[in-house]
């Protein structure tokens, strides 16, 4: 009986929250006009540039059964994964010119270069969910709390899924003097969380904005959006190019394979670093989440130099073991002679100072 009550409470909570999500997707006339002018906006929703399946044909019941059974073994680490604990005192102010990068877990990345510092896909909660009492739970603490973040110039968001856009973290950042760079359709939600309109810049694919000597470009991704039952694809999704005079970075967010990787590489590469997702893949959803081997191919098509994996080792969002993505990545990178770094959460990297223990996760399998 307790389980049934619990399930009913979760269902009711999801429905109520979904209704709230619709209310935060109200658009001003200017915002709505920009969305309507997008070539990827049709019938009130965004779409991918090529046909994209949310679920492979005939795989629905396979997924349901796998979820019931629990998927593969070792979905969570047997013990807490290690982190490098940080505070704002670990960062220079103003930010340094040399490229420094910190993986904070999952897809949250802090980068600084050429005097600027950006936080990407901020998620700091214990769970990637609409509530902190239900949903995928972290494997490890956040190495750097929101309140301990150093001075930021901007927050860059790839799409509005809970594991990429944390409402509580954004609310805590609302009183900071920084800019939020987001895909079309996300601005209304940010405003409802306390971010002033003049600090929100919304992007269609291929839009570019300059922040001093840094150029930020929203480039195509193959994915979808939504934070509730009723708002599927009401907001857009993208990957990002962040480039200065001396350094170029690619950040995938969530994506499946798409022909635009070649175009992005030709237009904006070569990239010093590519941050590309490697986890939460499955044969049941092959179009919206690349696997580790595809991630290496995307890196090569993008004309990347060093590969740093994201979207792994933090939340249980797939049906594979927690370490399978990174083991497959190492094997695929070796076959293609791709240089990579796999830092611990919180480990500060530069292009010359790399991770201290390249295979740190293996002792936690």
N, C-alpha and C positions, 0 to 999 in steps of 0.2 A: 504493500500500500504506500509506504514512504517513497519508493522509487516512482510510482505512478504520479503521486503528488508533485515530486520533484520535476518530472518531465513536463507536467502541466504548467508548473510555475515558469519553467524555461520557455515553453511555447508562448504563453501569455506575455512574458517579458519581451520576447523577440517581436511579437506583433505590435506591442505598444511602442517599442523602440523604432520599429520600421515606420510607424506613422509619424514619429518625431523626425525621422530622417527625411521624409517627404517634405515636412515643413521647413527644414533647413536647406532644401533645394529650390526654394523660391528664388526667382531670378529678377534682377532689375532689368528694365528695358534695354539698357546699353549692354549689359552682360548677356542677355538672351539674344540680342541681335548679333553679337560676336559669335555665339554658339551656332546660330542659324546660318551664318556665313561660312562655317567650316564645311569642307567637302566630305567630312566624315560624320556629319550630323544629319539624321534623317528620321522623320516621324517622332521627334521629341527625344531621340536617343542617339548615342554615338555608336559607331561601328568600326570594325577593323578594315584595313585597306584591301585585304584578301579574305576569301571565305574562311571562317573560323568556327570550329565546333567547340561547344562548351563541354561536350561529353562524346566520346567515340561511340559509334553505333553498336548497340548490343552490350554495352559495358555497364549499364545502370545497376543491374542486380549484382554484378560482380563487385562493384564498389560497395553496395549495401552490405553484402555478405562479408566483405573484407573488413568493413568498419565494425560489424558485429563481432567478428572473430578477433579483431585487433590488429590486422595486417601482419607485417613481418615481425620477427622477434627483435628485441633490443630497440624498441621505438624510442626509449629514453635512456640516457646514460645511467649506469649502475651507481654512480656517485656524482656529486656536483662538479661541473667542469671548472677549470681554473680561469681566473681573470687577473688582469693587471689593474689594480685599483688606482683611479686617477682623481685629482682635484684640479681646480682651475689654476693652481700654482704650477702645474706641470706644463702650462702653455705660456708662450711669450705674448706680451702685449706691447706694441701691436704685433699681429701675426707675422711670421717670418716670410722671407721671399722664397726660401727653399720649400719644396713640396713635402709636407708631412701629412700622414694619413692614420686614422684610428678607426678600426672596426669595433663598434660598440655592441655587436650582436645582431643576428638576423640581417636586415638590410639597412640598419642605421650606421652611417659613416660620417665621421668628422674629418674634413680636409682643410688644410690651410696652405696657401702659396701666394706669392707675389703680393703680400700684404693684406690678403683677404682670408676669411674663414667662413665655411659653410657647413651646415648640418643637413644631412640627407635622410629622408624617410624616418623621421623621429618616432621611435616607439620605446617607451621607458617603463611601461606598466608590467606587472607580474604576469598578466595574461594578454594575449592578442585577441581581444573580445570586446563586445559592447559593455560588459560588466566584469569586475575583478573577482567575481565568485564563481564564474563558469568560463569554460573555453580553454584553449591551449596554454599551458603554463610554462614559464621559462625553465631552461635547464640550469641557468646560472644567474646570479645577480647582475644588474646593470653595472658596468665598471665605472660609470660616471653619471651621477644624478643630474636631473634637469637644473636644480639649484646650484650645482657645481660647474655648470658649463661656462667656459670662458666667453669673452665678448665674441658675438657672432655678427657677421654682415648679412647673412641670409639663411633661410630655411628652404630647402628644395624638396618637393614632394612629387613622387611619380604617379600615384593614384590613391584612391581613398579607402582601400581595404584596411581592416583593423591592424594588420601586421605591418603596415607602412605609414599609417597616419593616426597618431595617438592624440585624441581630443584633450586628455588631461595634460599631456606634455605641452601641447600648443597653448592651452589656457595659461599655463605657468609662464610661457614665453611672451604673453600678450603685452606685458608692460616694457618689453625690451624694444629698443630702437633698431629694428631690423626688418628686412623685406621677406615676404613669403612668395616664392616662385612655384606656381602650381598649374596643372592642366586646366582647361576650360571646365567650368561647372563646379569647381571646388570652393570658389571664393565665398559663396553664400554661407557654407558651413563654417568657414573660418570667421566670418563676421559674427555669426551666432555664438562663437566661442571667445569673442572679445577682441578680435584683430580688426584694426581700423581699415577701412576701404583703401585709403591711400598707401597702405603698406602691403597690398596684395596685387600681384601681377599674374594674370592668367594667360596661358599659352595655348595656341593651336600648334600642331606639328609644324616644324620648320620656322616657327617664330624665334626671333633673336632679340635679346636685350643686353645692353652694356651696363656693367656695374664698375665704373672706373675703367681700369685696364683689363677687366675680366668680361668675357662674353659668355652668356648662358643661352643655350639653344635647346628647345624641346624637340626631340626627334622621335620618329615612329617606334611604337612597341606593338606587340600583338597580344592583347589581353582583354580585360573587361573591368567593370567597376561596380560598386554597390556596398552599402553598409546596412541594408535592411531587405525586406522581402519585396518592397514596391519600387525601389529606386535603381534597379539594374540598368547600368549604362547611361544613367542620367548625367554623369560626369565623365570626363575624358581620362585617358591614361597616356603615359609617354615614357620614354627614356630621356637621358640628359647628356649633353655635352657641355663641359665647363672648361674654357680655354683662356689662357693668358698669353703674354708675350713669349714665355719660355716653356710653359707646360700645358698639356692637354689631357683631359680626363673624360672617360666615358662611364656612365652609371646606368645600368640596365633597368632598375626597378624590376617589375615582373614582365616577362615576355616569352612568347614562343618564337620559333624560327620564322624569319621573314626576309624577303629579298633586299630590304632596305639596309641591311648591315653593310653590304658592299658600297652603297651610295653614301652612307654616313662616313665610312672609312675614307672614301675618295674625297669627300667634301671637307672633312674636319680632321682626319688623321694625319700622320700617325699619332696614336695615343700613348703617352708615357705609361698610363695605367688604365686598365679596364676593370671595373667592378661589375661582375656578372653573376647572376643567380645560378645556383646549382641544385637546390633542394626543392622538395614538394612536387616532383615530377611523377607521372604514372602513365601507363599505356591507355588509361581511360580518358585522360585529358591531354593529348599530345600536342594540341595546337596552341595552348596558352602558357605552358610551362616547359622551357627547355630542360633537357637532362644534362649531366656533366659533359658528355661527349659533344653534344650540340653547343654547349657553352664554349668549349675550346674552338670549335669551328666558327662560332660567331666572333670570338676574339681575333682569329686569323682574318676573317672577312673585314673586320673593323680596322685592321692594320694596327693591332695593339702590340705593345712591347712586353709589359708585365701584367700578369693576370692575378687578380685578388678575388676569391670567391665570396659571395654574399648569399643571404637567404638559405642558411643552413646552420645547424649546431645550436639553435636557440629555442625553437618551438617545434612541436610535433604537428606538422601540417600535411604530411604525406602518409603513405602506407609502407615506406621503406624504413630500414633501420636508421638511427640517427647519424651513423658514421658512413653509411654507404655512399652518399654523394661525394664526400671528400676523397674516399678511396678510389672511386671511379675517376674523379678528376685527376688525381695524381697519375694514374695509369694512362689516361688519355693525353695529358700534357706531355708525358714522357715519349709517347709515340710521335707526337708532333714537334718535339723539341721546344715546347713553349716554356718560357720563364714564368714562374709563379711564386707567390708568397701566401702562406696560410697562417696569419697571425692569431694569437690568442685574443679574446675580447679585451680591449683596453691597451693593447700593445701598440706603441707609437712607432710607425715606420717612416723611413724616407727612401728615396731611390737608391741610396748607398748603404744605409743601415737597415738591414733586413731582419726578419724574425729570428729570435734566438734559438728556438727549437722547431724546425720545419715540420716535424711529425708529432707534435705534442699530444694530439688527441688519441694516439694509439694506446697509451697506457690507461685510457679511460673506457676502452671498449668492453 
